[in-house]
Amino acid sequence: MKKIAAIIAALAIISAIVMYMVGSNSGHLSELKDFFWVPLPLALICLFIAFGKKKENV
């Protein structure tokens, strides 16, 4: 599960970067620059899952 969450987080961050870059360069796709932040909450949640420590029941 942690490996999948790390992959999803990486893909979400990469997609946000690509959306910003394409939105900056293309006049027809400028909406992408306005909404590049949309995949970032998913990336944050997946990073917490991937790098969070498992609680131990004592």
Number of C-alpha atoms within 10 A of each C-alpha: 7 14 12 12 19 18 14 18 24 16 15 21 19 15 17 20 17 15 22 20 15 17 19 15 11 12 9 9 14 16 15 19 19 13 13 19 17 14 18 17 13 16 22 15 13 22 18 14 18 18 12 10 8 7 6 5 4 3
